[in-house]
Amino acid sequence: MPYKLNKLEAATRAVLAFNDALNRRDVAGMMALWHADGVFENTAPAPDGATYTGKPAVTQFWEDFFRAAPTAHFKIEELFGLGERCVARWVYTWTDPAGQSGHIRGVDVFRVRDGLILEKLSYVKG
């Protein structure tokens, strides 16, 4: 009998594939893993972050983000999930225009349905 992915494996695989596309700055690849009605809650502005709903709004956010942060890189430190939910603990690193490196640490709480990311809620330490 062929092996079937359970929801946990499907969710973590979708999140890992999304992160790989993010680190390639491949917005089309990211959006191929995004649900049409998906919601992204950014870390900024404090204290609650901005919310982007639907694929067009989320696509525009990531295009703008990569223009402003061309060296952005997210390293997943830990990833775990249960059912449709998946949590990723990460470090975001960058180099600013003056050549100074920086980083922040944070967590994303995902909800994945049918292999597509339906929700990405982002939080940072700080």
N, C-alpha and C positions, 0 to 999 in steps of 0.2 A: 504494500500500500504506500503510495507517495506521501511524503511528509507535508503536512499542511501547517502554515504559520498560524499561531494563535494570535489573538488581538494584542497581547503584550509584545510579542516579537514584531508584529507588523508596525506597532506604534514606535518602538525604539528604532527599528530600521528606517522608518520614514524620517524621524528626527535626525538620525545620523546622516542620511542622504541629504537632508536639508542643510545641515551644518557643513557638509562637504561642498555643496553648491555655493553656500554663503562664502566660504573661504576661497573659492575660485572667482568670487564676484559675479556669479552666474545667476542673474535675476530670473531669467527664463527657466533655468533648472530649478530654482527655488519655488517659483510659481507653479511649476508642473506638480509639485508636492503640496500645493496649497488648495484648500477647499474654496469653492466660489464664494461662499458666505463667511470665510474665515475671518477671525478677529485677531489683531495684533495690538497688544497694549505695551507701549514703549516705556522705558525707564524715565524719560524726561517729557515734559518738565516736572520737577518735583512739586508737590509730594506724590501725585497720583499717576503721572505719565499721560501721554496722549494716546487715544484709541483710534485705530484705523480698521475699518470694516469693509470687507469685500476685496476681491482680487485687484481691481484697479487702484484702490487707495493704498493697499499694502505694496503693490508693485512700485508705485510712485515713491513711497517712503524709502524703499531699498535703493532705488536708482539715485535719489537725493543723498542718501546715507553714503553710498560708495563714492559719489562725486566729492563729498566733504571729507571722507576718511578712506583714501585709496589704499592705505596699508592695513586696514582693519583685519584682525585675525581673532577667531574665537576657538579656544582650545577647550574641549569638554574634559573636565576632570573626573566627573562621575555622572552616570546615567542610570536611571532605574525607572520602572514603570509598573503599572497594574491596570489591566483592562485598557480603556481608552486613554488613560492618563499616563504621562511620562514626565519626569523631572530631570533636568540637566543642570549640573553645577559647572560653571565655566569661568575662564579668565579671558577677558577681551584686552588685546594689546594693539598699540598703534604707535606711529611716529608722526609727530606734528610737522608742519612746514619748516620749522626752525631746526629740525633734526632731533628733537627731544623725544625720547621714548616714554610711554606711559602705559598703565594698565589699571583695570578695575576687575573686581570679581563679582559674580552674580549668579542668579538662578533663573531658569525659564521653566514655567509650568505649562505643559502642552496638553491638548486634547486632540486625539487623532481618530478620525472616523473613515472607514473604508480606505485606509492607506493614505488619507489626505489630512493635512494639519488644519484643524478647525479652530484652534485657539492657541495662542502663544502669549503668555503673560510674563513679562520680564521684570526682574527685581535686581537691584545692585546694592552692594555694601557701600556705605558712605555717609 
